[in-house]
């Protein structure tokens, strides 16, 4: 009887963990472009001209203006691409943006500084779901964990990302 109870508990735990997976599947229209409007704190996932989804975002701790150098707290502006994914992120899930581009590196070099990098669209820090306030990242774009799960499933590497002021 004890063995049956143990097996029942194990099956319950396994079934619950499968339901709570952060990895979703998506079979809808292709996301052809991601547009982020910093001023409105909104991100749009587009299929051609049609908005598939939109999300509220938090930005870098000094969001006004284009990211120029490492540590400035700004979120980049311009045209970039999704270039990597991190399923083991410190921020639930994350997808990387190919900042800095050649122009960003050239500017930073001209002022003798490092342009920075590691710009991601990501969820909340693991283990911390509240209390961060607005615009708390080092330059990334943050969304709720349930939203990054959708974004991670929908957006593929190579997708263009336009970040507007």
N, C-alpha and C positions, 0 to 999 in steps of 0.2 A: 504494500500500500504506500509506504514512504517513497519508494522508487517511482511509482506512478505520479505522486504529487510533485516530486522533483522534475520529472519529465514534463509535466503540465506547465510548471512555472517556466522552464527553459523554452518551451514552445511559445508561450505568451510573450516572453522577452524578445525572442527572435522575430515574432510577427510584428510587435510594436516597433522594433528598431527598423524594420523594413519600411514601415509606414512613415517614419520620421526622417527618411533619407533627404539630404540636401541636394541630391542629384536628380533632376527632373528630366523628362523627355519632352521634346517639342516637335510637332509634325505640321505646323502651320506654314504660312507664307514666309519666305526667306527674309531675314532682316538685311536690307541692302544698305542701310545707313543709320548711324547713331548720331543724333544732334543733341548737344547740351547747351542750354542757354543759361549762362552763369547768373545774369541779372535776375532772371525769373526763378532760379534754382529748380529748373525742370530739365529732364532728359526724355527724349523721344526715340523710340525704336520704330523705324520706318521700313515699309516695303514700297519701294519707289516713292510715290508721293503720299501714300496712305499711312497714317499713324496706327501702328499695331498696339503699342503700349506707351504709357507715359508715367514718369515717376518723379517724385520730389527728391532733390539731392542736397547733400552738404558738400562744401568745398574746402579748400585750404584755409588756414586760419587768417590769411591776409588775401582775400579772394580778388580784390580789385586789380586789374591789369594782368598782363601776360607774365608767366613764369620766366624769369631771366637767369637766376642762379640758384644753386643748392641752398636750401634753408630759408628762402624768402617767403615761404608759406603760401605762395600763389599757385593757382591752378592754371596750366597752360591754356593758350587760346590759339586756334588755327586748325589746320587739317592734319589728322594723324590716322593711324590704323591700329586695330587690335592685332597684337603680335604674339601674345602668349596667354596662357591660362595657368592658374595656380589652385588646384583642388585642395591643397594643404595650407592655404593662406592663414596668416594670423588674424585675418578679417573675414571669417566664415568662408567665403569664396572670393576669387578675384580674377579679373581679366586685365591684362596689361595693354597699355597704349605706348606706341613707339616714340614717345618723347625721350630724349631730345632729337630733333631732326637736324639736318646739316646747318640750317639757318640758326637754330638755337645754339648749336655748338660753336658756330662762328662768332656769334655775339658774345657768348661767355668767354671765349678765347680772347676776343678783342679787349675785354676789361680785366683779363687775367684771373678769371674765376672759373669754377666748375659749374656746368649747367644743371647738375643734378640728374635725376632719373627715377626709375621705379615708380612711375605714375600708373595708377590702377583705378578701375572702377571696382569697388569692393563693398562688402557688407560691414557690419559692426565688428569691433574687436571681439575675438573669442572671449567669452566669460564676462563681457561688459555690454549690456543691452540698453542701458539708460544712463542719463546724466552727462552726456558729452556736450550737449548744447549745439548750436548751429556752427557750421564752418570750423571744424575741429581738426581736419586732416593736415598733413604736411604738404598738400598740393594735389591730393587725389580727389576722386569723386566718390562719395559714399552714399549708399542707399540702405534701406532696411534689409535684413537678412532674407526675408521671404521674397523680396524683389530681386536681389542678386541671384537667387536660385533660378528665377525666370530668365533673367538676363544671361546668365551663364549657359542655360540650355538653348536660348534663342540666337545669340550672337556668335558668329564663327570668326576664327582667325582670318585676318585680311579685310574685315569689314571696315569701311571708312568711318571715322569719328570726327565730326566737326564740333569744335568748342568755341562758342560765341561769347563775346563780353556780356 
